[in-house]
């Protein structure tokens, strides 16, 4: 949504007398910011008396739950400061900045990416880049995009300090690197993200890939960012770059730096833990890094945020568990202590938010369905039924159970082995499995990813999407600080 600019001076006086800075209002209250991001379901007290269909609609709320991860406020502070300070060096009213934007546009008309750095701009030689990384499913993308949603994305300017100033400012944009390594696919992803924010038609304008060279498309991408005073770009799925080894003209760290950092636009990059580890193994001559040996240093010149899974005793895990199992959802006899149910629930889900959310939803839904059958209803007396929880997990998560077992082994030293028989789920709740011998360690399995909450169809953050080989998933859940 495009909003009209309302100018407000900042306490940091360096940011004033600049319409791009003054149009951005900052939330200074941490508690209020976290509360705005928090989404908790409203389950009616008479839930178990409702007709079955309405019970189902009530349960759908579980897929929209959002408890902000511990890194949320730190990430917001980092992003908003990068945006504002970037604009401090890119005042659109200055003669130097107008000349600079003209140089970028001129290079685009020639079919060239502008590579002269911040010529004419007083400030750092390259804009900052921060990295957010962690296990697939640790909440990186969800956290970043939820935070960005609290910052106005598009602002329309018409008049500033009594002077004509017509500009549509694009404060931030978020897009994915393509899995196939196509530079044209990357530009298309960027243009679609810009069009969604501004209502423009750049995707259609630059869609004839046979007509435009790669350099022309990259130059157009850079010019759009410059023309709309882009304040920050979030580039997701950085680990895809590791598969670009044999792909001609595929995106590299150096290309990303040239497109954005070199024209003063800060970058937030997000990658899986495995992706960051693999980048460390690349040789300096690898084209995915670029030809400049200092590219990696410059592309990681600001803070790194590491996301991890949630421990059973963490505040985040317990907050989310309590929301997923609200008192109004509790059926029948309530045990004096739900600690054992909670322990098994954590072990099954490994403290991954999307797995937690989906398992809780499926558990409630299964119990609700079973209670509709008078014969089966006699066997179920409480929501906190560990045997039912195990059955639901085995039925709904069998495809990723080996990967979750591998993650459990890494988390706590419990040496479980994947199993194809039905007894494997029962073993999960047995402490005796933690004393297996080292020879029983399961081979490491890369943790699968799931569809991000912002993009997931129907099933929200819990919807899994497998490729044909079951060897790779698409990405995102939620997580916690170390």
Secondary structure by P-SEA (a helix, b strand, c coil): ccccbbbbbccccccccccccccccccccaaaaaaaabbbbbcccccccccaaaaaaaacccccccccccaaaaaaaaaaaaaaaaaaacccccaaaaaaaaaaaaaaaacccccccccccccccbbbbbbbbccccccaaaaaaaaaaacccbbbbccccccccccccccbbbbbccccccaaaaaaaaaaaaaaaccccccccccccccccaaaaaaaaaaaaaaacccbbbbcccccccccccccccccaaaaaaaccccbbbbbbbbcaaaaaaaaaccccccccccccaaaaaaaccbbbbbbbbccccaaaaaaaaaacccccccccccccaaaaaaaaaaaacccaaaaaaaaaaaaaaaaaaaacccccccccccccaaaaaaaaaaccccaaaaaaaaaaaccccbbbbbcccccccccccccccccccccccccccccccccccccccccccbbbbcccccccccccccccc
